Amino acid sequence: MFTSVRTRLHKSTALALTAVMLGSCAVNPVTGQRELGFISEQRELTIGAEQYSPSQQSQGGQFSVDPELTDYVQGVGQRLAEVSDRPLPYEFVVLNNSVPNAWALPGGKIAVNRGLLSELNNEAELAAVLGHEIVHAAARHGAQAMERGMLLQGALVVGAIAAQGSEYSDYVVGGAMLGAQLVTQRYGRDAERESDAYGIRYMAAAGYDPAAAISLQEVFVRLSEGRDSNWLDGLFASHPPSQERVSNNRALVAQLRAEGISGGELGEERYREATAFLRETQPAYEAFDEAEKLIAEDKLEEADRRLETALSLVPDEARFHGLAADILVYQRRYEAASRRYDDAISRDPDYFDYYLGRGVAFARQGERERARDDLERSVDLLPTALAMSELGELALQSNDRVSAKEYFQAASAASGLVGEQSLAAFMRLDIPDNPTQYVAAQPLVNNAGRLLARVENRSPVAMRDISIEFQAVIAGQLATRTLVVSRLGAGQVGELDSGLNFPQGVLPTANQVNVVVRGAGVE
Ligand SMILES: [Zn+2]
């Protein structure tokens, strides 16, 4: 009996192991190489579908003022997707972001910033960008990064993302953090080389002149020249430009020519037409970028004047109205700010930041219901620490401690001031509920036989009324006494005198003394 159970156990373990091994060894659809991997295609598709929208939000949202440009980019993208080695539900969007960048999520969800489109010379260069990103998705580069555990965890990531200087992705919390990591990570040299190499083949197969992959790299090198490293970090986090890549691509194109693959179009005229609005309105977006910098330097009026210029050129750009509203919030003109956010939302109802800003403006005016609606809408679009902490404050004002704790805890995942303040707010609520998590107490008996307690505040906030119960068996009798430490600063240690004495020369054993934390409050 015993043996047969063992055998059965052994068999099922072996079966489970086989299943894992079958699931984990697969052929890469692009390179044809066998590789280990535990993220299934279904999981890749799920990640892409779930993270696409919040990742767009965290990078400026869609460039909704020029929908024809997105249609055009989708057309070029689908032309390349058709010749890729892996059928995926490919999608392409243009983001309202001045940084010249592009990214791909697992499952074929791709984005390109308007700031890159404005630098390109023809459709074939765009094809080189999109072909490169298609390979990242098709060859599982994002999934591989996850499998290798290359993605950082928790608050670390938010710090890393915030440090890259893109204000959009600061303070992303919750499930959207995965997407924020995937779109800002570095894949590594091998993956980049692979994407260049196969991307050029896709270009040629789709009928584009592969030489555009060389001129694209030259554009990148030119863009990177004379820029400070901070800008560069955010810009080409995953695509470091270099003279080496220019010459690598030159060799790849020469190889294609040697294989007899020649010709292909540049599509210069089509590209000029499709990007005409983008190039015409370039000065407006430059003024907008300057306004953002001026706000960071607290030059609000100057920033407002730049925005006036931007708005006179593109009156329907929602982001311009949104930033004008942000300025009103900084000036504490909350009523005017909420009206100005209306102007942004009426032009683009799908960007989280307008709801976040208007929610804050409503909260400052005491309009709790409307504030909560807006903040919840902003969290649906993109969960941020700022929205979560505002929702926590609102929940507190309605005496909903349970929700308040949840919001503050979610916001505390972010680094920086909002994260720290949210952690403190969470602990203020949690310390009275779970004092033993934050207060350590140990019994001590001094030379005179007096029972004391060493009490430590292990939280980052000052505590008051820490209630300690002493329990001692003295001469066979149980004595208890509860005393209170009136105040103990963050991280401080104090000593509490029970007033209970053991007879001289009789040291109690460990099970004859005990101290228990019964309660604690915060200042
Ligand atoms: Zn890349």
Residues whose N, C-alpha, C, O or C-beta is under 5 A from the ligand:
A	BS01	ZN	E192 S195 S238 H239
